Amino acid sequence: MNTDDATSRRLEIAPSLRPDVLNRLHLLMLEHNHLARTFKTAAASDAVHVTWKGDDDMEAFDVGAIIAQPGFSRDIVVSKVSDNRLHSINANNQYYHALTYPLLFPTGCAGWHPNMVYGQSEHRKISLCEYMRFMLMHRDVPSHVQRCERLTLEYICDAQAQVEARELHFHSLAIQQAKYRSASAQRLVSEINLRHAEDIGVPVILPCSFTGSPKYYHRLYLDAMALPRRFGKPDLFITMTANPSWPEISNAIPGDSNWIHHPDIVARVFLLKLNAMMEMICKKKLFGNVLAHCHRIEWQVI
């Protein structure tokens, strides 16, 4: 769309926005974002069907709409469609974040992709989790992403969903599913000599190694219940509450922002203080020798 039509459409969605700011942002995007220019060029293009691989030169193709084909790993098929539907781009593509959050990445810069490596190394690849840690790390001056508050929170949630989706895809592979089976000890002993071990028991959807799965929490519960059985009833029940007014938090966030828009800083400071408290109790023996301990972290926003 041209600038006026695009602004009118955005005002229909969010009437409280300022038209002059929307016009300015639209023009800035067309001037500095090569992805925006590509989409604008595609509107007048006669191309019917183009296939674009994520590592291709962005300036060398025309697009009309992005269609995601079935399957986790796939190319991005770009074609003109008549159903007026928007289709999602593959989350593994290096331009996924730039296309999803143009205000966070106004220049359309490439982001993470599965083949991203450390320096000149061809074997040490960077995971999405490692890449997001790099993006969220606060340095001397807050980055543009760290200043966008609520939009940044959406970006962080989206990235976490990507990380979890990749892990779930790994566990859904047939070769992995064949390893996840559950059986009682009695059944295992009685049937181990009758057939192959991999055929014993029933399949398990997610193993205990997947954080947040039922078996993960069940394992933690069994571990916690084993402690009083082995060492007797606990002597101390300690509650530690995070305080968003801690100077370590206030000094780390941008001066014109609020702690609620920086959960990464709050979590990092809280974890450091938690580790310091546990070191004082366990290693420095504030209350005497510690035979065993366990803890749980809960999140509440008041």
VEXKOL-8799 format. One record per residue: residue in one letter; x, y, z of N, C-alpha, C in turn; chain. Coordinates in Angstrom, 1 decimal. Example, Ala and Ser with C-alpha at 12.3 -4.5 7.8 and 13.67 -1.06 7.14 Angstrom:
REM VEXKOL-8799
A/13.2/-5.7/7.8/12.3/-4.5/7.8/13.2/-3.3/7.8/A;
S/12.8/-2.2/7.1/13.7/-1.1/7.1/12.9/0.0/7.9/A;
END
This chain:
REM VEXKOL-8799
M/0.8/-1.2/0.0/0.0/0.0/0.0/0.9/1.3/0.0/A;
N/0.3/2.3/-0.5/1.0/3.6/-0.4/0.9/4.1/1.1/A;
T/1.6/5.2/1.4/1.7/5.6/2.7/0.3/6.0/3.3/A;
D/-0.5/6.7/2.6/-1.8/7.1/3.2/-2.7/5.9/3.4/A;
D/-2.8/5.0/2.4/-3.6/3.8/2.6/-3.1/2.9/3.7/A;
A/-1.8/2.8/3.9/-1.3/2.0/4.9/-1.6/2.6/6.3/A;
T/-1.5/3.9/6.4/-1.8/4.6/7.7/-3.3/4.4/8.0/A;
S/-4.2/4.6/7.0/-5.6/4.4/7.2/-5.9/3.0/7.7/A;
R/-5.3/2.0/7.1/-5.5/0.6/7.5/-5.1/0.4/9.0/A;
R/-3.9/1.0/9.4/-3.4/0.8/10.7/-4.3/1.5/11.7/A;
L/-4.9/2.7/11.3/-5.7/3.4/12.2/-7.1/2.7/12.5/A;
E/-7.5/1.9/11.5/-8.7/1.0/11.7/-8.4/0.0/12.8/A;
I/-7.2/-0.5/12.8/-6.8/-1.5/13.8/-6.6/-0.9/15.2/A;
A/-5.9/0.2/15.2/-5.6/0.9/16.5/-5.9/2.4/16.3/A;
P/-7.1/2.9/16.6/-7.5/4.3/16.3/-6.7/5.3/17.2/A;
S/-6.1/4.8/18.3/-5.5/5.8/19.2/-4.1/6.2/18.7/A;
L/-3.6/5.6/17.6/-2.2/5.9/17.1/-2.3/7.3/16.4/A;
R/-1.1/7.9/16.3/-1.0/9.2/15.7/-0.7/9.0/14.2/A;
P/-1.5/9.6/13.3/-1.3/9.4/11.9/0.1/9.9/11.4/A;
D/0.6/11.1/12.0/1.8/11.6/11.5/3.0/10.7/11.9/A;
V/2.9/10.1/13.0/4.0/9.1/13.4/3.9/7.9/12.5/A;
L/2.7/7.4/12.2/2.6/6.2/11.3/3.1/6.5/9.9/A;
N/2.8/7.7/9.4/3.4/8.1/8.1/4.9/8.1/8.1/A;
R/5.4/8.7/9.2/6.9/8.8/9.3/7.6/7.5/9.4/A;
L/7.0/6.6/10.2/7.5/5.2/10.3/7.4/4.5/9.0/A;
H/6.3/4.6/8.3/6.2/4.0/7.0/7.3/4.4/6.0/A;
L/7.5/5.7/5.9/8.5/6.2/5.0/9.9/5.8/5.4/A;
L/10.2/5.7/6.7/11.5/5.3/7.2/11.7/3.8/6.9/A;
M/10.7/3.0/7.0/10.8/1.6/6.7/11.1/1.4/5.2/A;
L/10.5/2.1/4.4/10.7/2.0/2.9/12.1/2.5/2.6/A;
E/12.6/3.4/3.3/14.0/4.0/3.1/15.1/3.1/3.6/A;
H/14.9/2.5/4.7/16.0/1.8/5.4/15.8/0.3/5.5/A;
N/14.6/-0.2/5.3/14.4/-1.7/5.4/14.2/-2.3/4.1/A;
H/15.2/-3.1/3.7/15.2/-3.8/2.4/14.0/-4.8/2.2/A;
L/13.6/-5.3/3.4/12.5/-6.3/3.3/11.2/-5.5/3.0/A;
A/11.0/-4.4/3.5/9.8/-3.6/3.2/9.8/-3.1/1.8/A;
R/11.0/-2.8/1.3/11.1/-2.4/-0.1/10.8/-3.6/-1.0/A;
T/11.2/-4.8/-0.6/11.0/-5.9/-1.4/9.5/-6.2/-1.5/A;
F/8.8/-6.1/-0.4/7.3/-6.4/-0.4/6.6/-5.3/-1.2/A;
K/7.0/-4.1/-1.2/6.4/-3.0/-1.9/6.6/-3.3/-3.4/A;
T/7.8/-3.7/-3.8/8.1/-4.0/-5.2/7.2/-5.2/-5.7/A;
A/7.0/-6.2/-4.8/6.3/-7.4/-5.1/4.8/-7.1/-5.5/A;
A/4.3/-6.0/-4.9/2.9/-5.7/-5.1/2.6/-5.4/-6.6/A;
A/3.6/-4.8/-7.3/3.5/-4.5/-8.7/4.1/-5.6/-9.6/A;
S/4.6/-6.6/-9.0/5.3/-7.6/-9.8/4.3/-8.6/-10.4/A;
D/4.7/-9.1/-11.6/3.9/-10.1/-12.3/4.4/-11.5/-12.0/A;
A/5.3/-11.7/-11.1/5.8/-13.0/-10.7/4.7/-13.8/-10.1/A;
V/4.5/-15.1/-10.6/3.4/-15.9/-10.1/3.9/-16.8/-9.0/A;
H/5.1/-17.4/-9.1/5.6/-18.3/-8.1/7.1/-18.3/-8.0/A;
V/7.7/-18.1/-6.8/9.1/-18.0/-6.6/9.4/-18.8/-5.4/A;
T/10.5/-19.6/-5.4/10.9/-20.3/-4.2/12.2/-19.6/-3.7/A;
W/12.2/-19.3/-2.4/13.3/-18.6/-1.8/13.9/-19.4/-0.7/A;
K/15.1/-19.8/-0.8/15.8/-20.4/0.3/16.4/-19.4/1.2/A;
G/16.5/-19.7/2.5/16.8/-18.7/3.5/18.2/-18.1/3.3/A;
D/19.1/-18.8/2.7/20.5/-18.2/2.5/20.7/-17.5/1.2/A;
D/19.6/-17.3/0.4/19.7/-16.6/-0.8/19.8/-15.1/-0.6/A;
D/20.2/-14.4/-1.6/20.3/-12.9/-1.6/18.9/-12.3/-1.6/A;
M/18.6/-11.5/-0.6/17.3/-11.0/-0.5/16.9/-10.0/-1.6/A;
E/17.9/-9.5/-2.3/17.6/-8.5/-3.3/17.3/-9.2/-4.7/A;
A/17.4/-10.5/-4.7/17.3/-11.2/-6.0/16.0/-11.9/-6.2/A;
F/14.9/-11.5/-5.5/13.7/-12.2/-5.7/12.5/-11.3/-5.5/A;
D/11.4/-11.6/-6.0/10.1/-10.9/-5.8/9.2/-11.7/-5.0/A;
V/8.4/-11.1/-4.2/7.4/-11.8/-3.4/6.0/-11.3/-3.5/A;
G/5.1/-12.1/-3.2/3.7/-11.6/-3.1/3.1/-12.0/-1.8/A;
A/3.3/-13.3/-1.4/2.8/-13.7/-0.1/3.7/-14.9/0.3/A;
I/3.8/-15.1/1.6/4.6/-16.2/2.1/3.7/-17.4/2.5/A;
I/4.0/-18.5/2.0/3.2/-19.7/2.3/4.1/-20.8/2.9/A;
A/3.8/-21.2/4.1/4.5/-22.2/4.8/4.1/-23.6/4.4/A;
Q/5.0/-24.4/3.9/4.6/-25.8/3.5/4.6/-26.7/4.7/A;
P/3.9/-27.8/4.7/3.9/-28.8/5.8/5.3/-29.3/6.1/A;
G/5.6/-29.5/7.4/6.9/-30.1/7.8/7.7/-29.0/8.6/A;
F/8.5/-29.4/9.4/9.3/-28.5/10.3/10.4/-27.8/9.5/A;
S/11.2/-28.6/8.7/12.2/-28.0/7.9/11.8/-27.9/6.5/A;
R/11.7/-26.7/6.0/11.2/-26.5/4.7/11.7/-25.2/4.1/A;
D/11.7/-25.1/2.8/12.0/-23.8/2.1/10.8/-22.9/2.3/A;
I/11.0/-21.7/1.9/9.9/-20.7/2.0/9.4/-20.5/0.6/A;
V/8.2/-20.9/0.4/7.6/-20.7/-1.0/6.8/-19.4/-1.0/A;
V/7.2/-18.6/-2.0/6.6/-17.3/-2.1/5.8/-17.2/-3.4/A;
S/4.5/-16.9/-3.3/3.7/-16.9/-4.5/2.5/-15.9/-4.3/A;
K/1.9/-15.5/-5.4/0.7/-14.7/-5.3/-0.5/-15.5/-5.1/A;
V/-1.3/-15.2/-4.1/-2.5/-15.9/-3.8/-3.7/-15.0/-3.9/A;
S/-4.9/-15.6/-4.0/-6.1/-14.8/-4.2/-7.1/-15.0/-3.0/A;
D/-6.7/-15.7/-2.0/-7.6/-15.9/-0.9/-7.4/-14.9/0.2/A;
N/-6.5/-13.9/0.0/-6.3/-12.8/1.0/-6.0/-13.3/2.4/A;
R/-5.3/-14.4/2.4/-4.9/-15.0/3.7/-3.4/-14.8/3.8/A;
L/-2.9/-14.5/5.1/-1.5/-14.4/5.4/-1.0/-15.7/6.0/A;
H/0.1/-16.2/5.4/0.7/-17.5/5.9/2.0/-17.2/6.6/A;
S/2.3/-18.0/7.6/3.5/-17.7/8.4/4.7/-18.2/7.8/A;
I/5.8/-17.5/8.1/7.1/-17.8/7.6/7.8/-18.9/8.5/A;
N/8.6/-19.7/8.0/9.3/-20.7/8.8/10.2/-20.0/9.9/A;
A/10.0/-20.4/11.1/10.7/-19.8/12.2/12.2/-20.1/12.2/A;
N/12.6/-21.0/11.4/14.1/-21.3/11.3/14.8/-20.3/10.3/A;
N/14.0/-19.5/9.6/14.6/-18.6/8.7/15.3/-17.4/9.3/A;
Q/16.4/-17.0/8.7/17.2/-15.9/9.3/16.4/-14.5/9.3/A;
Y/15.4/-14.4/8.5/14.6/-13.2/8.5/13.3/-13.3/9.2/A;
Y/13.1/-14.4/10.0/11.8/-14.5/10.7/11.6/-13.4/11.6/A;
H/12.5/-13.1/12.5/12.3/-12.0/13.5/12.2/-10.7/12.8/A;
A/13.0/-10.4/11.8/13.0/-9.1/11.1/11.6/-8.9/10.4/A;
L/11.0/-10.0/9.9/9.7/-9.8/9.3/8.6/-9.8/10.3/A;
T/8.7/-10.4/11.4/7.7/-10.5/12.4/7.7/-9.2/13.3/A;
Y/8.9/-8.7/13.6/9.0/-7.5/14.4/9.8/-6.4/13.7/A;
P/9.2/-5.8/12.7/9.9/-4.8/11.9/10.3/-3.6/12.8/A;
L/9.6/-3.2/13.8/9.9/-2.1/14.6/11.1/-2.4/15.6/A;
L/11.3/-3.7/15.9/12.5/-4.1/16.7/13.7/-4.1/15.8/A;
F/13.5/-4.5/14.5/14.7/-4.6/13.6/14.4/-3.8/12.3/A;
P/14.4/-2.5/12.5/14.0/-1.6/11.4/14.8/-1.6/10.2/A;
T/16.0/-2.2/10.2/16.8/-2.2/9.0/16.7/-3.6/8.3/A;
G/15.9/-4.5/8.8/15.7/-5.8/8.2/16.9/-6.7/8.3/A;
C/17.6/-6.6/9.3/18.9/-7.4/9.4/18.6/-8.8/9.7/A;
A/19.5/-9.7/9.2/19.3/-11.1/9.3/19.5/-11.5/10.8/A;
G/18.9/-12.5/11.3/19.0/-13.0/12.6/19.5/-14.4/12.7/A;
W/19.0/-15.1/13.7/19.5/-16.5/13.9/19.0/-17.5/12.8/A;
H/19.8/-18.4/12.5/19.3/-19.5/11.7/20.1/-20.8/12.1/A;
P/19.6/-22.0/11.8/20.2/-23.2/12.3/21.7/-23.4/11.9/A;
N/22.2/-22.7/10.8/23.6/-22.9/10.4/24.5/-21.8/10.9/A;
M/24.0/-21.0/11.8/24.9/-20.0/12.4/26.0/-20.6/13.2/A;
V/27.3/-20.2/13.0/28.4/-20.8/13.7/29.2/-19.7/14.4/A;
Y/30.1/-20.2/15.3/31.0/-19.3/16.0/32.2/-18.9/15.1/A;
G/32.3/-17.7/14.8/33.5/-17.2/14.0/33.6/-18.0/12.7/A;
Q/34.9/-18.5/12.5/35.2/-19.3/11.3/35.0/-20.8/11.5/A;
S/34.5/-21.2/12.7/34.3/-22.6/12.9/33.1/-23.1/12.1/A;
E/33.3/-24.3/11.6/32.2/-25.0/10.8/31.5/-26.0/11.6/A;
H/32.0/-26.3/12.8/31.4/-27.4/13.6/30.7/-26.9/14.8/A;
R/31.1/-25.8/15.4/30.5/-25.2/16.6/29.3/-24.3/16.2/A;
K/28.1/-24.8/16.2/27.0/-24.0/15.8/26.4/-23.3/17.0/A;
I/25.8/-22.1/16.8/25.1/-21.3/17.8/23.7/-21.7/17.9/A;
S/23.2/-22.1/19.1/21.8/-22.5/19.3/21.0/-21.2/19.4/A;
L/19.7/-21.4/19.2/18.7/-20.2/19.3/18.8/-19.7/20.8/A;
C/18.9/-20.6/21.7/19.0/-20.1/23.1/20.2/-19.3/23.4/A;
E/21.3/-19.7/22.8/22.6/-18.9/23.0/22.4/-17.6/22.3/A;
Y/21.8/-17.5/21.1/21.6/-16.3/20.3/20.8/-15.3/21.1/A;
M/19.7/-15.8/21.7/18.8/-15.0/22.5/19.5/-14.4/23.8/A;
R/20.4/-15.2/24.4/21.1/-14.7/25.5/22.0/-13.5/25.1/A;
F/22.6/-13.6/23.9/23.4/-12.6/23.4/22.5/-11.3/23.1/A;
M/21.3/-11.5/22.6/20.5/-10.4/22.2/20.0/-9.7/23.5/A;
L/19.7/-10.5/24.6/19.1/-9.9/25.8/20.1/-9.4/26.8/A;
M/21.4/-9.7/26.6/22.4/-9.3/27.5/22.5/-7.8/27.6/A;
H/22.4/-7.2/28.8/22.6/-5.7/28.9/24.0/-5.4/29.0/A;
R/24.4/-4.3/28.2/25.8/-3.9/28.2/25.8/-2.4/28.7/A;
D/26.8/-1.7/28.4/27.0/-0.3/28.9/25.8/0.6/28.5/A;
V/25.3/0.4/27.2/24.2/1.2/26.7/23.1/0.3/26.3/A;
P/21.8/0.5/26.7/20.8/-0.4/26.3/20.6/-0.4/24.8/A;
S/20.4/-1.6/24.2/20.1/-1.7/22.8/18.7/-1.2/22.5/A;
H/18.5/-1.1/21.2/17.1/-0.7/20.7/16.1/-1.7/21.2/A;
V/16.4/-3.0/21.1/15.5/-4.1/21.5/15.1/-4.0/22.9/A;
Q/16.1/-3.6/23.7/15.9/-3.6/25.2/15.1/-2.3/25.6/A;
R/14.9/-1.4/24.7/14.1/-0.2/25.0/12.7/-0.2/24.6/A;
C/12.3/-1.3/23.9/10.9/-1.4/23.3/9.9/-2.0/24.2/A;
E/10.2/-2.3/25.4/9.3/-2.7/26.5/8.3/-3.8/26.1/A;
R/7.0/-3.5/25.9/6.0/-4.5/25.7/6.3/-5.3/24.4/A;
L/6.7/-4.6/23.4/7.1/-5.3/22.2/8.2/-6.3/22.4/A;
T/9.2/-5.9/23.2/10.3/-6.8/23.5/9.8/-8.0/24.3/A;
L/8.9/-7.8/25.2/8.3/-8.9/25.9/7.7/-9.9/25.0/A;
E/7.0/-9.4/24.0/6.4/-10.4/23.0/7.5/-11.1/22.2/A;
Y/8.5/-10.4/21.9/9.7/-11.0/21.2/10.3/-12.1/22.0/A;
I/10.5/-11.8/23.3/11.1/-12.8/24.2/10.2/-14.0/24.3/A;
C/8.9/-13.8/24.5/8.0/-15.0/24.5/8.0/-15.8/23.2/A;
D/8.0/-15.1/22.1/8.0/-15.8/20.8/9.3/-16.6/20.7/A;
A/10.4/-16.0/21.1/11.7/-16.8/21.0/11.7/-18.0/21.9/A;
Q/11.1/-17.9/23.1/11.0/-19.0/24.0/10.2/-20.1/23.4/A;
A/9.1/-19.7/22.7/8.2/-20.7/22.1/9.0/-21.4/21.0/A;
Q/9.9/-20.6/20.2/10.7/-21.2/19.2/11.6/-22.3/19.8/A;
V/12.3/-21.9/20.9/13.2/-22.9/21.6/12.5/-24.1/22.0/A;
E/11.3/-24.0/22.6/10.6/-25.1/23.0/10.1/-26.0/21.8/A;
A/9.6/-25.3/20.8/9.2/-26.0/19.6/10.3/-26.8/19.0/A;
R/11.5/-26.3/19.0/12.6/-27.1/18.4/12.9/-28.3/19.3/A;
E/12.8/-28.1/20.6/13.1/-29.3/21.5/12.0/-30.3/21.3/A;
L/10.7/-29.9/21.2/9.6/-30.8/21.0/9.7/-31.6/19.7/A;
H/10.2/-30.9/18.6/10.4/-31.5/17.4/11.5/-32.6/17.5/A;
F/12.5/-32.3/18.2/13.6/-33.3/18.4/13.0/-34.6/19.1/A;
H/12.2/-34.4/20.2/11.7/-35.5/20.9/10.6/-36.2/20.1/A;
S/10.0/-35.6/19.1/9.0/-36.3/18.3/9.6/-37.1/17.2/A;
L/10.9/-37.1/16.9/11.5/-37.9/15.9/11.3/-39.4/16.3/A;
A/11.1/-40.2/15.3/10.8/-41.6/15.5/12.0/-42.3/16.2/A;
I/13.2/-41.9/15.9/14.4/-42.5/16.5/14.4/-42.2/18.0/A;
Q/13.9/-41.0/18.4/13.9/-40.6/19.8/12.7/-41.2/20.5/A;
Q/11.5/-41.3/19.8/10.4/-41.9/20.5/10.6/-43.3/20.8/A;
A/11.4/-44.0/20.0/11.7/-45.4/20.3/12.4/-45.6/21.6/A;
K/13.1/-44.6/22.1/13.8/-44.7/23.3/13.0/-44.4/24.6/A;
Y/11.8/-43.8/24.4/11.0/-43.3/25.5/9.9/-44.3/25.8/A;
R/10.2/-45.2/26.8/9.2/-46.2/27.2/9.1/-46.3/28.7/A;
S/8.0/-46.6/29.2/7.8/-46.7/30.6/7.3/-48.1/31.0/A;
A/7.8/-48.7/32.1/7.4/-50.0/32.6/7.8/-50.1/34.0/A;
S/7.1/-51.0/34.7/7.4/-51.2/36.1/8.6/-52.1/36.2/A;
A/9.3/-52.1/37.4/10.5/-52.9/37.6/10.2/-54.4/37.5/A;
Q/9.0/-54.8/38.0/8.6/-56.2/38.0/8.4/-56.7/36.6/A;
R/7.7/-55.8/35.8/7.5/-56.2/34.4/8.8/-56.3/33.6/A;
L/9.7/-55.3/33.9/11.0/-55.3/33.2/11.8/-56.5/33.5/A;
V/11.8/-57.0/34.8/12.6/-58.2/35.1/12.0/-59.4/34.5/A;
S/10.6/-59.5/34.5/9.9/-60.7/34.0/10.0/-60.9/32.5/A;
E/10.2/-59.7/31.8/10.1/-59.8/30.3/11.5/-59.6/29.6/A;
I/12.5/-59.2/30.4/13.8/-58.9/29.8/14.4/-60.1/29.1/A;
N/14.1/-61.3/29.5/14.7/-62.5/28.9/13.8/-63.0/27.8/A;
L/12.6/-62.5/27.6/11.7/-63.0/26.6/11.7/-62.2/25.3/A;
R/12.1/-61.0/25.3/12.1/-60.2/24.1/13.1/-59.0/24.3/A;
H/13.3/-58.3/23.2/14.2/-57.2/23.3/13.7/-56.1/24.2/A;
A/14.7/-55.5/24.9/14.4/-54.5/25.9/13.6/-53.3/25.3/A;
E/13.9/-53.0/24.1/13.3/-51.8/23.5/11.8/-52.0/23.3/A;
D/11.3/-53.2/23.4/9.9/-53.5/23.1/9.1/-53.6/24.4/A;
I/9.8/-53.4/25.6/9.1/-53.5/26.9/8.5/-52.2/27.3/A;
G/7.3/-52.3/27.9/6.7/-51.0/28.4/5.9/-50.3/27.3/A;
V/5.4/-49.2/27.7/4.5/-48.4/26.7/5.3/-47.1/26.4/A;
P/5.0/-46.6/25.2/5.7/-45.3/24.8/5.4/-44.1/25.7/A;
V/6.3/-43.3/25.9/6.1/-42.0/26.7/6.3/-40.8/25.8/A;
I/5.4/-39.9/25.8/5.4/-38.8/24.9/6.6/-37.9/25.1/A;
L/6.9/-37.5/26.3/8.0/-36.7/26.6/8.8/-37.3/27.8/A;
P/10.2/-37.2/27.7/11.0/-37.8/28.8/11.1/-36.8/29.9/A;
C/11.7/-37.2/31.0/11.9/-36.3/32.1/13.0/-35.3/31.9/A;
S/13.8/-35.5/30.8/14.8/-34.5/30.5/14.2/-33.2/29.8/A;
F/12.9/-33.3/29.4/12.3/-32.1/28.8/11.7/-31.3/30.0/A;
T/12.2/-30.1/30.2/11.7/-29.2/31.3/10.2/-28.9/31.1/A;
G/9.5/-29.1/32.1/8.1/-28.8/32.1/7.2/-30.0/31.8/A;
S/7.7/-31.1/31.4/6.9/-32.3/31.1/6.4/-32.9/32.4/A;
P/5.3/-33.7/32.3/4.8/-34.4/33.5/5.9/-35.3/34.2/A;
K/6.7/-36.0/33.4/7.7/-36.9/34.0/8.8/-36.0/34.6/A;
Y/9.1/-34.8/34.1/10.1/-33.9/34.7/9.6/-33.6/36.1/A;
Y/8.4/-33.1/36.3/7.9/-32.7/37.6/7.8/-33.9/38.5/A;
H/7.4/-35.1/37.9/7.3/-36.3/38.8/8.6/-36.7/39.3/A;
R/9.7/-36.6/38.5/11.0/-36.9/39.0/11.4/-36.0/40.1/A;
L/11.2/-34.7/39.9/11.5/-33.7/41.0/10.7/-34.0/42.3/A;
Y/9.5/-34.4/42.1/8.7/-34.8/43.3/9.3/-36.0/44.0/A;
L/9.6/-37.0/43.3/10.2/-38.2/43.9/11.5/-37.9/44.6/A;
D/12.3/-37.0/44.0/13.6/-36.6/44.6/13.4/-35.9/45.9/A;
A/12.4/-35.0/45.9/12.1/-34.2/47.1/11.6/-35.1/48.2/A;
M/10.7/-36.0/47.9/10.1/-36.9/48.9/11.1/-37.9/49.4/A;
A/12.2/-38.1/48.7/13.2/-39.1/49.2/14.1/-38.5/50.3/A;
L/14.2/-37.1/50.3/15.1/-36.5/51.3/14.6/-36.7/52.7/A;
P/13.3/-36.4/53.0/12.9/-36.7/54.4/12.9/-38.1/54.8/A;
R/12.7/-39.0/53.8/12.8/-40.4/54.1/14.2/-40.8/54.5/A;
R/15.2/-40.2/53.9/16.6/-40.5/54.1/17.2/-39.8/55.3/A;
F/16.8/-38.5/55.4/17.5/-37.6/56.4/16.5/-37.2/57.6/A;
G/15.3/-37.5/57.5/14.3/-37.1/58.5/13.6/-35.8/58.1/A;
K/12.8/-35.3/59.0/12.0/-34.1/58.7/12.9/-32.9/58.6/A;
P/12.5/-31.9/57.7/13.4/-30.7/57.6/13.4/-29.8/58.8/A;
D/14.5/-29.1/59.0/14.6/-28.2/60.1/14.2/-26.7/59.8/A;
L/14.5/-26.3/58.5/14.2/-25.0/58.1/13.3/-24.9/56.9/A;
F/12.4/-24.0/56.9/11.6/-23.7/55.7/11.8/-22.2/55.4/A;
I/12.6/-21.8/54.4/13.0/-20.4/54.2/12.3/-19.9/52.9/A;
T/11.7/-18.7/53.0/11.1/-18.1/51.9/11.9/-16.8/51.5/A;
M/12.3/-16.7/50.3/13.0/-15.5/49.8/12.2/-14.9/48.7/A;
T/11.9/-13.6/48.9/11.1/-12.8/47.9/11.9/-11.8/47.2/A;
A/11.7/-11.7/45.9/12.4/-10.7/45.1/11.8/-9.4/45.3/A;
N/12.6/-8.4/45.3/12.2/-7.0/45.5/12.6/-6.2/44.2/A;
P/11.6/-5.7/43.4/12.0/-5.0/42.2/12.7/-3.7/42.5/A;
S/12.7/-3.2/43.8/13.4/-2.0/44.1/14.8/-2.2/44.5/A;
W/15.3/-3.4/44.4/16.7/-3.7/44.7/17.6/-2.8/43.8/A;
P/18.6/-2.2/44.4/19.5/-1.3/43.6/20.1/-2.0/42.4/A;
E/20.4/-3.3/42.5/21.0/-4.0/41.4/20.0/-4.1/40.2/A;
I/18.7/-4.0/40.5/17.7/-4.0/39.4/17.5/-2.6/38.9/A;
S/17.4/-1.7/39.8/17.1/-0.3/39.4/18.3/0.3/38.6/A;
N/19.5/-0.1/38.9/20.7/0.5/38.2/20.9/-0.2/36.9/A;
A/20.3/-1.3/36.6/20.5/-2.0/35.4/19.6/-1.7/34.3/A;
I/18.3/-1.3/34.6/17.3/-1.0/33.6/17.5/0.5/33.1/A;
P/17.0/0.8/31.9/17.1/2.2/31.4/16.3/3.1/32.4/A;
G/16.8/4.3/32.5/16.3/5.3/33.5/14.8/5.6/33.3/A;
D/14.3/5.5/32.0/12.9/5.9/31.8/12.0/4.7/31.7/A;
S/12.5/3.5/32.1/11.7/2.3/32.0/11.3/1.8/33.3/A;
N/10.6/0.6/33.3/10.1/0.0/34.5/10.6/-1.4/34.6/A;
W/10.7/-1.9/35.8/11.3/-3.3/36.0/10.4/-4.3/35.4/A;
I/9.1/-4.0/35.3/8.2/-5.1/34.7/8.4/-5.3/33.3/A;
H/9.1/-4.4/32.6/9.4/-4.6/31.2/10.8/-5.3/31.0/A;
H/11.4/-5.7/32.1/12.8/-6.3/32.0/12.8/-7.5/32.9/A;
P/12.0/-8.5/32.6/12.0/-9.7/33.4/13.4/-10.5/33.4/A;
D/14.2/-10.3/32.4/15.5/-10.9/32.3/16.4/-10.4/33.4/A;
I/16.4/-9.1/33.7/17.2/-8.5/34.7/16.7/-8.9/36.1/A;
V/15.4/-8.9/36.3/14.8/-9.3/37.6/15.2/-10.7/37.9/A;
A/15.1/-11.6/36.9/15.4/-13.0/37.1/16.9/-13.2/37.3/A;
R/17.7/-12.5/36.6/19.1/-12.6/36.8/19.6/-12.2/38.2/A;
V/19.1/-11.0/38.6/19.5/-10.5/40.0/18.9/-11.5/41.0/A;
F/17.7/-11.9/40.9/17.2/-12.8/41.9/18.0/-14.1/42.0/A;
L/18.4/-14.7/40.8/19.2/-15.9/40.8/20.5/-15.7/41.5/A;
L/21.1/-14.6/41.3/22.4/-14.3/41.9/22.3/-14.2/43.4/A;
K/21.2/-13.5/43.9/21.0/-13.4/45.3/20.6/-14.8/45.9/A;
L/19.8/-15.6/45.2/19.5/-16.9/45.7/20.7/-17.8/45.8/A;
N/21.6/-17.7/44.8/22.9/-18.5/44.9/23.7/-18.0/46.1/A;
A/23.7/-16.7/46.3/24.5/-16.1/47.4/24.0/-16.6/48.8/A;
M/22.6/-16.7/48.9/22.0/-17.2/50.1/22.3/-18.6/50.3/A;
M/22.2/-19.4/49.2/22.5/-20.9/49.4/24.0/-21.1/49.7/A;
E/24.9/-20.3/49.2/26.3/-20.5/49.5/26.5/-20.2/51.0/A;
M/25.8/-19.1/51.5/26.0/-18.8/52.9/25.5/-19.9/53.8/A;
I/24.4/-20.5/53.4/23.8/-21.6/54.2/24.6/-22.9/54.1/A;
C/24.9/-23.3/52.8/25.5/-24.6/52.6/27.0/-24.6/52.8/A;
K/27.7/-23.7/52.2/29.2/-23.7/52.3/29.7/-23.0/53.5/A;
K/29.1/-21.8/53.9/29.6/-21.1/55.1/28.9/-21.6/56.3/A;
K/27.9/-22.5/56.2/27.3/-23.2/57.3/26.7/-22.2/58.3/A;
L/25.9/-21.3/57.8/25.3/-20.3/58.7/24.4/-20.9/59.8/A;
F/23.7/-22.0/59.5/22.9/-22.7/60.5/23.5/-24.1/60.9/A;
G/24.7/-24.3/60.5/25.4/-25.6/60.8/25.5/-26.4/59.5/A;
N/25.9/-27.7/59.7/26.1/-28.6/58.6/24.8/-28.8/57.9/A;
V/24.8/-28.8/56.5/23.6/-29.1/55.7/23.7/-30.5/55.2/A;
L/22.8/-31.4/55.5/22.8/-32.7/55.0/22.1/-32.8/53.6/A;
A/21.1/-32.0/53.4/20.3/-32.0/52.1/19.4/-30.8/52.1/A;
H/19.1/-30.4/50.8/18.2/-29.3/50.6/17.6/-29.4/49.3/A;
C/16.5/-28.7/49.1/15.8/-28.5/47.8/15.1/-27.2/47.8/A;
H/14.8/-26.7/46.6/14.1/-25.4/46.6/13.3/-25.3/45.3/A;
R/12.3/-24.4/45.3/11.4/-24.2/44.2/11.3/-22.7/44.0/A;
I/11.3/-22.3/42.7/11.1/-20.9/42.4/9.7/-20.7/41.8/A;
E/8.9/-19.8/42.3/7.6/-19.4/41.8/7.6/-18.0/41.3/A;
W/6.8/-17.8/40.3/6.7/-16.4/39.7/5.3/-15.8/40.0/A;
Q/5.3/-14.7/40.6/4.0/-13.9/40.8/4.3/-12.5/40.5/A;
V/3.4/-11.8/39.8/3.5/-10.4/39.6/2.3/-9.7/40.3/A;
I/2.6/-8.9/41.3/1.5/-8.2/42.0/1.3/-6.8/41.6/A;
END
